[in-house]
Amino acid sequence: MKILIKNANFTDIINEKEFKADILINKTKIEKVAPLIDEKKYKIIDVNGKTVTPGLVDPHCHIGLYEEGVGEVGHLGNEKSDPITSNLDAIYAINPKDEAFKNALKAGVTSVVTGPGSANVIGGTFTALKTYGENIEEMVIKEKAAMKSALGENPIRIYKNQNRSPMTRMAIAAIFRETLIKAKNYLKKEDKDIDFKLEALKDVLNKDMILKIHAHRSDDIITAVKIAKEFNLNFTIEHCSEGHLIAKYLKSNNVKVILGPLMASKPKYELKNLTLKSASILEENGIEFALCTDHPVIPIEYHAVQAGLTIREGLSYMKALKAITINAAKLTNIDDKVGSLEEGKDADLVVWESSPFDILKKPLLVMINGEVVYSNGSFIVK
């Protein structure tokens, strides 16, 4: 039977407005959103004027790869054996029983994009998942959502300890460019022995897969943009901790940013200019961005908390909400399914006591694929 969410304070994330509405759910999809839908034929959940938003989306994290409560044995997000590991796929390493998935859905985070860490210049593919499901195949939104790459201190630290390249920023850029050139030349050959590392870059070079480029410092960000433009890639800058220092550059180059974690300490030099004010500066400059937790750096259940703190530091309410819903989905190419409550999209939604950014309140109800996966018992299903 279809489910009808009645009397919602509905958040239209696309048009940035709120209004009273009913939401009709047909199995796993949203069938209709309207001010008033006849309730006679449906199972009813009356939310009594509470705020309803899309399920939250974390566009960059390592959930399932850095597991909660198991220590080093569960921290398997970095393959520290070769600076080029583009042939690795996160889906084969994610533990769907990681308790962080339950923590996420209870906090209203219904979709995540998770993958390798930043040890390698090119590290492998990220996977987009729902945070609820019995097994990984039930959870998958997009198996290969993006390719991960990294500039800056992390690859230098890993390989300097091994006394091998890359040990400088120059070497990172050289290895990055050389690999992309090799992949282009390899893909042009008709008769070739398969090279799995180069083969894995086909969709990146064809712009069919996003390249997520880890870059904190402003010089690394500019290097990333320079290389991405040289090879005409579809890319996002991940973290972008000094993006606020070069906001005009980002805008003039139409750079898309996945910002964060901002609610974090500064354990290394390239984070010395990290600030919660970054988000409002990007908004002022008209730069498209989303917010991420980089879980476990910020535990994923604090995704909305971090966004709320950016509001305190000047970001507008609606842009903060977009940064953890539709923008997070757009910048990972999963917005055809999640990120907004539109007809035909997955029925992933959250009912809030007041605002998603009220740290004193938990979600009242969380729905994923049309199924209530968390409820504090506030609503009676009729």
ZATOR-713636 format. One record per residue (C-alpha): residue number from 1; residue in one letter; chain; x, y, z. Coordinates in Angstrom, 1 decimal, padded with zeros to 4 digits. Layout:
! ZATOR-713636
    nr   rest   kette       c1       c2       c3
   NUM      a       A        X        Y        Z
...
END
This chain:
! ZATOR-713636
    nr   rest   kette       c1       c2       c3
     1      m       A    000.0    000.0    000.0
     2      k       A    001.1    003.6   -000.7
     3      i       A    002.2    005.8    002.2
     4      l       A    001.0    009.3    002.6
     5      i       A    003.0    011.8    004.7
     6      k       A    000.4    014.3    005.9
     7      n       A    000.7    017.9    007.1
     8      a       A    004.4    018.3    006.5
     9      n       A    006.3    021.6    006.7
    10      f       A    007.8    020.7    003.4
    11      t       A    011.3    021.9    002.4
    12      d       A    011.5    022.5   -001.4
    13      i       A    015.3    022.4   -001.6
    14      i       A    015.4    023.2   -005.3
    15      n       A    013.4    026.4   -005.1
    16      e       A    014.7    027.3   -001.6
    17      k       A    011.3    027.6    000.1
    18      e       A    009.1    025.9    002.7
    19      f       A    005.3    025.3    002.5
    20      k       A    002.7    023.0    003.8
    21      a       A    002.4    019.8    001.8
    22      d       A    001.5    016.1    001.7
    23      i       A    004.0    013.6    000.2
    24      l       A    002.8    010.4   -001.5
    25      i       A    005.2    007.5   -001.5
    26      n       A    004.7    004.6   -003.9
    27      k       A    007.0    001.7   -002.8
    28      t       A    010.5    003.1   -002.9
    29      k       A    009.8    006.4   -004.8
    30      i       A    008.1    009.7   -004.3
    31      e       A    005.0    009.7   -006.4
    32      k       A    003.5    013.2   -005.7
    33      v       A    004.1    016.3   -003.6
    34      a       A    001.0    018.6   -003.3
    35      p       A   -000.6    021.0   -000.8
    36      l       A   -003.4    018.5   -000.2
    37      i       A   -003.7    014.8   -001.3
    38      d       A   -006.9    012.8   -000.7
    39      e       A   -006.0    010.3    002.1
    40      k       A   -008.7    007.7    001.7
    41      k       A   -006.7    005.1   -000.1
    42      y       A   -003.4    005.2    001.7
    43      k       A   -001.5    004.3    004.9
    44      i       A   -001.2    007.6    006.7
    45      i       A    001.7    009.2    008.7
    46      d       A    000.5    012.5    010.0
    47      v       A    003.6    014.6    011.0
    48      n       A    001.5    017.4    012.4
    49      g       A    003.3    020.4    010.9
    50      k       A    006.8    019.1    011.6
    51      t       A    009.7    020.0    009.2
    52      v       A    010.4    017.4    006.5
    53      t       A    013.6    017.6    004.5
    54      p       A    015.4    015.3    002.1
    55      g       A    017.6    012.7    003.7
    56      l       A    021.1    014.2    004.3
    57      v       A    023.9    013.2    001.9
    58      d       A    027.6    013.1    002.9
    59      p       A    029.6    013.4   -000.4
    60      h       A    033.0    012.5    001.0
    61      c       A    033.7    010.1    003.9
    62      h       A    035.3    006.8    004.7
    63      i       A    032.5    005.0    006.4
    64      g       A    032.8    001.3    006.3
    65      l       A    036.5    001.5    005.6
    66      y       A    037.5    003.1    008.9
    67      e       A    035.2    001.1    011.2
    68      e       A    033.9    002.3    014.5
    69      g       A    035.2    000.7    017.7
    70      v       A    037.6   -001.8    016.3
    71      g       A    040.9    000.1    016.2
    72      e       A    043.7   -000.3    013.7
    73      v       A    042.4   -003.6    012.4
    74      g       A    039.4   -001.9    011.0
    75      h       A    041.3    001.1    009.5
    76      l       A    041.8   -000.2    006.0
    77      g       A    041.2    002.8    003.8
    78      n       A    044.7    003.4    002.5
    79      e       A    046.7    001.0    000.3
    80      k       A    050.2    002.3    001.1
    81      s       A    052.1    000.2   -001.4
    82      d       A    052.0    002.2   -004.6
    83      p       A    051.2    005.9   -005.3
    84      i       A    049.0    004.8   -008.2
    85      t       A    046.2    002.4   -007.2
    86      s       A    043.5    003.5   -009.6
    87      n       A    042.4   -000.2   -010.0
    88      l       A    041.1   -000.4   -006.4
    89      d       A    037.3   -000.3   -005.8
    90      a       A    036.0    000.7   -002.4
    91      i       A    033.0   -001.6   -002.7
    92      y       A    035.1   -004.6   -002.1
    93      a       A    036.3   -003.3    001.3
    94      i       A    033.2   -001.6    002.8
    95      n       A    031.8   -003.3    005.9
    96      p       A    028.0   -002.7    005.9
    97      k       A    027.9   -003.8    009.5
    98      d       A    030.1   -000.9    010.6
    99      e       A    028.1    000.6    013.4
   100      a       A    028.7    004.1    011.9
   101      f       A    025.9    003.3    009.3
   102      k       A    023.4    003.0    012.2
   103      n       A    024.7    006.2    013.7
   104      a       A    024.3    008.0    010.3
   105      l       A    020.7    007.0    009.7
   106      k       A    019.7    007.9    013.2
   107      a       A    021.1    011.4    012.5
   108      g       A    019.2    011.7    009.2
   109      v       A    022.1    010.9    006.9
   110      t       A    020.6    008.5    004.4
   111      s       A    023.2    008.5    001.6
   112      v       A    027.0    008.5    001.7
   113      v       A    029.8    008.6   -000.8
   114      t       A    032.7    006.6    000.7
   115      g       A    036.1    005.4   -000.5
   116      p       A    039.9    005.3   -000.1
   117      g       A    041.9    007.7    001.9
   118      s       A    044.5    010.1    000.6
   119      a       A    047.7    008.1    000.8
   120      n       A    048.1    007.8   -002.9
   121      v       A    048.3    010.2   -005.9
   122      i       A    045.5    008.2   -007.5
   123      g       A    043.8    006.0   -004.9
   124      g       A    040.8    004.1   -006.4
   125      t       A    037.0    004.5   -006.7
   126      f       A    034.5    005.8   -004.2
   127      t       A    031.1    004.1   -003.9
   128      a       A    027.7    005.8   -003.3
   129      l       A    025.5    004.0   -000.7
   130      k       A    022.4    004.2    001.3
   131      t       A    023.0    003.9    005.0
   132      y       A    020.5    001.1    005.5
   133      g       A    020.5   -002.4    004.1
   134      e       A    021.2   -006.0    005.0
   135      n       A    024.1   -006.2    002.6
   136      i       A    026.2   -004.0    000.4
   137      e       A    024.3   -004.9   -002.8
   138      e       A    021.1   -003.6   -001.2
   139      m       A    022.8   -000.4   -000.2
   140      v       A    024.5    000.6   -003.5
   141      i       A    023.3    003.7   -005.3
   142      k       A    026.3    003.9   -007.7
   143      e       A    029.1    001.3   -007.5
   144      k       A    031.8    003.6   -009.0
   145      a       A    030.7    007.1   -008.2
   146      a       A    034.1    008.8   -008.4
   147      m       A    037.9    008.3   -008.7
   148      k       A    040.0    009.5   -005.7
   149      s       A    043.3    011.4   -006.1
   150      a       A    045.4    013.4   -003.6
   151      l       A    047.9    016.2   -003.5
   152      g       A    049.8    017.7   -000.6
   153      e       A    051.2    016.3    002.7
   154      n       A    049.6    012.9    002.9
   155      p       A    051.2    011.2   -000.1
   156      i       A    054.5    012.9    000.7
   157      r       A    054.4    011.6    004.3
   158      i       A    053.5    008.1    003.3
   159      y       A    056.2    007.7    000.6
   160      k       A    058.9    009.8    002.3
   161      n       A    058.8    007.2    005.1
   162      q       A    059.4    004.5    002.5
   163      n       A    062.2    006.6    000.9
   164      r       A    060.5    006.5   -002.5
   165      s       A    058.7    008.9   -004.8
   166      p       A    056.7    011.1   -004.3
   167      m       A    058.6    012.9   -001.6
   168      t       A    057.8    016.4   -002.9
   169      r       A    054.9    018.3   -004.4
   170      m       A    056.8    018.4   -007.7
   171      a       A    056.9    014.6   -007.7
   172      i       A    053.1    014.3   -007.0
   173      a       A    052.3    016.6   -009.9
   174      a       A    054.7    014.7   -012.2
   175      i       A    053.3    011.2   -011.3
   176      f       A    049.7    012.5   -011.6
   177      r       A    050.4    014.0   -015.1
   178      e       A    052.5    011.1   -016.3
   179      t       A    049.8    008.6   -015.3
   180      l       A    047.1    010.5   -017.1
   181      i       A    049.2    010.8   -020.2
   182      k       A    050.0    007.0   -020.1
   183      a       A    046.3    006.3   -019.7
   184      k       A    045.4    008.5   -022.7
   185      n       A    048.0    006.8   -024.9
   186      y       A    047.1    003.3   -023.6
   187      l       A    043.4    003.8   -024.4
   188      k       A    044.2    004.8   -028.0
   189      k       A    045.8    001.5   -028.7
   190      e       A    043.5   -001.1   -030.3
   191      d       A    045.8   -004.1   -029.7
   192      k       A    047.1   -004.0   -026.1
   193      d       A    047.8   -006.1   -023.1
   194      i       A    045.4   -005.0   -020.4
   195      d       A    046.7   -002.6   -017.7
   196      f       A    044.2   -002.5   -015.0
   197      k       A    045.5    000.7   -013.5
   198      l       A    045.3    002.6   -016.8
   199      e       A    042.0    000.9   -017.8
   200      a       A    040.4    002.2   -014.6
   201      l       A    041.0    005.7   -015.7
   202      k       A    039.0    005.4   -018.9
   203      d       A    035.8    006.9   -017.5
   204      v       A    037.8    009.7   -015.8
   205      l       A    039.4    010.7   -019.1
   206      n       A    036.1    010.5   -020.9
   207      k       A    034.5    012.7   -018.3
   208      d       A    032.0    010.0   -017.4
   209      m       A    033.4    009.7   -013.8
   210      i       A    034.2    012.5   -011.4
   211      l       A    037.7    012.9   -010.2
   212      k       A    037.8    013.8   -006.5
   213      i       A    041.0    015.7   -005.9
   214      h       A    042.1    016.0   -002.3
   215      a       A    043.8    019.4   -001.8
   216      h       A    043.9    021.5    001.3
   217      r       A    046.5    024.3    000.6
   218      s       A    045.9    027.0   -001.9
   219      d       A    048.9    026.1   -004.0
   220      d       A    047.8    022.4   -004.1
   221      i       A    044.3    023.5   -005.1
   222      i       A    045.7    025.6   -008.0
   223      t       A    047.9    022.6   -009.1
   224      a       A    044.8    020.4   -009.1
   225      v       A    042.8    022.8   -011.2
   226      k       A    045.7    023.2   -013.6
   227      i       A    046.1    019.5   -014.2
   228      a       A    042.3    018.9   -014.4
   229      k       A    041.9    021.6   -017.0
   230      e       A    044.9    020.3   -018.9
   231      f       A    043.2    016.9   -019.3
   232      n       A    039.7    018.3   -019.6
   233      l       A    038.4    016.4   -016.6
   234      n       A    035.1    016.4   -014.6
   235      f       A    036.5    017.1   -011.1
   236      t       A    035.8    018.5   -007.7
   237      i       A    038.2    019.8   -005.1
   238      e       A    037.9    017.9   -001.9
   239      h       A    038.4    019.6    001.5
   240      c       A    039.6    022.9   -000.1
   241      s       A    040.7    024.2    003.3
   242      e       A    042.3    027.3    001.9
   243      g       A    039.7    027.8   -000.8
   244      h       A    038.4    030.9    001.0
   245      l       A    041.9    032.5    000.4
   246      i       A    041.5    032.1   -003.4
   247      a       A    037.8    032.4   -003.8
   248      k       A    038.0    034.7   -006.9
   249      y       A    040.3    032.1   -008.6
   250      l       A    037.8    029.3   -007.8
   251      k       A    034.9    031.3   -009.2
   252      s       A    036.8    032.4   -012.4
   253      n       A    037.7    028.7   -013.1
   254      n       A    034.2    027.4   -012.3
   255      v       A    035.6    025.1   -009.6
   256      k       A    033.2    022.9   -007.7
   257      v       A    034.1    022.2   -004.1
   258      i       A    033.3    019.6   -001.5
   259      l       A    034.3    021.5    001.6
   260      g       A    035.3    020.0    005.0
   261      p       A    035.8    018.8    007.5
   262      l       A    035.6    022.3    009.0
   263      m       A    034.7    021.3    012.6
   264      a       A    038.1    019.7    013.2
   265      s       A    041.5    020.3    014.7
   266      k       A    044.7    021.3    012.8
   267      p       A    047.1    018.4    013.2
   268      k       A    049.2    019.3    010.1
   269      y       A    050.6    022.5    008.5
   270      e       A    048.3    022.5    005.5
   271      l       A    045.3    023.0    007.8
   272      k       A    046.6    026.1    009.5
   273      n       A    044.1    028.3    007.7
   274      l       A    041.1    026.0    008.3
   275      t       A    038.0    028.0    009.3
   276      l       A    034.3    027.5    009.7
   277      k       A    033.9    030.8    007.8
   278      s       A    035.0    029.2    004.5
   279      a       A    031.4    028.2    003.6
   280      s       A    030.0    031.7    003.9
   281      i       A    032.9    033.1    001.8
   282      l       A    032.3    030.6   -000.9
   283      e       A    028.6    031.5   -000.8
   284      e       A    029.4    035.2   -001.1
   285      n       A    031.5    034.5   -004.2
   286      g       A    028.9    032.3   -005.9
   287      i       A    030.9    029.1   -005.8
   288      e       A    029.1    025.8   -005.9
   289      f       A    029.9    023.7   -002.9
   290      a       A    028.8    020.9   -000.6
   291      l       A    029.8    020.0    002.9
   292      c       A    031.4    016.7    004.0
   293      t       A    032.4    015.1    007.3
   294      d       A    035.4    013.1    006.0
   295      h       A    034.2    010.5    008.6
   296      p       A    035.8    009.4    010.8
   297      v       A    037.5    012.9    011.1
   298      i       A    034.1    014.2    012.1
   299      p       A    031.8    011.4    013.1
   300      i       A    029.1    011.1    010.4
   301      e       A    026.3    011.7    012.9
   302      y       A    027.5    015.3    013.2
   303      h       A    027.0    016.1    009.5
   304      a       A    024.1    018.5    010.3
   305      v       A    025.9    019.9    013.4
   306      q       A    028.9    021.0    011.3
   307      a       A    026.5    022.7    008.8
   308      g       A    024.8    024.4    011.6
   309      l       A    028.1    025.9    012.8
   310      t       A    028.7    027.3    009.4
   311      i       A    025.4    029.1    009.7
   312      r       A    026.6    030.6    013.0
   313      e       A    029.7    031.8    011.0
   314      g       A    027.7    033.5    008.3
   315      l       A    026.3    030.9    005.8
   316      s       A    022.6    031.2    005.0
   317      y       A    020.2    028.6    006.3
   318      m       A    019.1    027.4    003.0
   319      k       A    022.6    027.2    001.5
   320      a       A    023.7    025.1    004.5
   321      l       A    020.8    022.7    004.0
   322      k       A    021.6    022.5    000.3
   323      a       A    025.2    021.8    001.1
   324      i       A    024.2    018.6    002.9
   325      t       A    021.4    017.5    000.5
   326      i       A    021.0    018.5   -003.2
   327      n       A    024.5    020.0   -003.7
   328      a       A    026.1    017.0   -002.1
   329      a       A    024.2    014.8   -004.5
   330      k       A    024.9    016.9   -007.5
   331      l       A    028.6    017.0   -006.9
   332      t       A    028.7    013.2   -006.8
   333      n       A    026.3    012.6   -009.7
   334      i       A    023.6    010.9   -007.7
   335      d       A    021.1    013.8   -007.7
   336      d       A    018.9    011.8   -010.1
   337      k       A    018.0    009.6   -007.2
   338      v       A    018.6    011.5   -003.9
   339      g       A    019.2    015.0   -002.5
   340      s       A    015.7    016.5   -002.9
   341      l       A    012.1    015.4   -002.5
   342      e       A    010.9    015.4   -006.1
   343      e       A    008.5    013.1   -007.9
   344      g       A    010.3    010.0   -009.2
   345      k       A    013.2    010.2   -006.8
   346      d       A    014.0    007.8   -004.0
   347      a       A    011.7    008.2   -000.9
   348      d       A    014.5    009.2    001.5
   349      l       A    013.3    011.8    004.0
   350      v       A    013.7    013.0    007.5
   351      v       A    011.1    014.5    009.9
   352      w       A    012.6    016.9    012.4
   353      e       A    011.2    018.4    015.6
   354      s       A    012.2    021.9    014.4
   355      s       A    015.3    022.5    012.4
   356      p       A    017.9    020.0    011.1
   357      f       A    020.5    022.3    012.8
   358      d       A    019.0    022.2    016.3
   359      i       A    021.6    020.2    018.2
   360      l       A    019.2    019.7    021.1
   361      k       A    016.8    017.6    019.0
   362      k       A    017.1    014.3    017.3
   363      p       A    015.2    013.3    014.1
   364      l       A    011.7    012.1    014.8
   365      l       A    011.6    009.8    011.8
   366      v       A    013.9    008.7    009.0
   367      m       A    012.8    007.0    005.8
   368      i       A    015.0    005.3    003.2
   369      n       A    013.6    003.9    000.0
   370      g       A    010.1    004.4    001.4
   371      e       A    010.8    002.3    004.5
   372      v       A    010.8    003.8    008.0
   373      v       A    014.3    002.8    009.3
   374      y       A    014.2    005.0    012.4
   375      s       A    011.5    006.4    014.6
   376      n       A    011.2    007.7    018.2
   377      g       A    007.6    006.7    018.2
   378      s       A    006.2    010.2    017.8
   379      f       A    003.9    009.3    014.9
   380      i       A    001.2    006.7    014.5
   381      v       A    000.8    004.9    011.2
   382      k       A   -002.9    004.7    010.4
END
